[in-house]
């Protein structure tokens, strides 16, 4: 969701809430609809506190998921760079192929997996280049001590990469279940309705509008923030982008030149198999 749409939603909800308050105020008795203002304030305090505690907990949960996804993307890109270096210690027969398939893996993450995560359609599908690299790894027969050490390190890094990928993809479909969204929206609606009973014809209209508008802005903005954290993969401001993996591809090109390595890249620029 863009900042423009978020701003329009906040403005629209606030306008509706203020309009409702001013309409109810026209027929409200002096001092509000409550005969005992202290009792009403106490009940409202319970409602507001319960909503704030629940909302705070959910925001923390969503932010933790957001941060895990961001950290997973960074770690995954770093491990790909490390695996590229490890591949240079493999037997010459598979070195160029493994290095090239790592490049294809990075391209696939950027051009295939990222759009699917934005659309929420990645589901449980794996990266095809993971399986391709594993098939080649199975054919490797390390003989020298450096090759054996590199082989063992490669397998460890493969596990680290898959763990980081799981962290990256787990937030693509959102972590907040529908029943929790229903409770949050219902609680927000109850608070808005309860606020209408504080309408006071003896109070100035600007005061009543400010009171209702402030509550509407805070609650609506927080719910939109929660939606943003729950859906971290989008093209709007603050959305997670494949910056780390794009940087990794540039580094891999530089490393290949430094190692004087002629890569065998079996994919196109989007990470799709080219048959080569």
Secondary structure, 3 states (H helix, E strand, C coil): CCHHHHHHHHHHHHHHHHHHHHHHHHCCCCCCCCCCHHHHHHHHHHHHHHHHHHHHHHHHHHHHHHHHHHHHHHHHHHHHHHHHHHHCCCCHHHHHHHHHHHHHHHHHHHHHHHHHHHHCCCCCCCCHHHHHHHHHHHHCCCCCHHHHHHHHHHHHHHHHHHHHHHHHHCCCCCCCCHHHHHHHHHHHHHHHHHHHCCCCCCCCHHHHHHHHHHHHHHHHHHHHHHHHHHCCCCCCCCCCCCHHHHHHHHHHHHHHHHCCCCCCCCECCCCCECCC
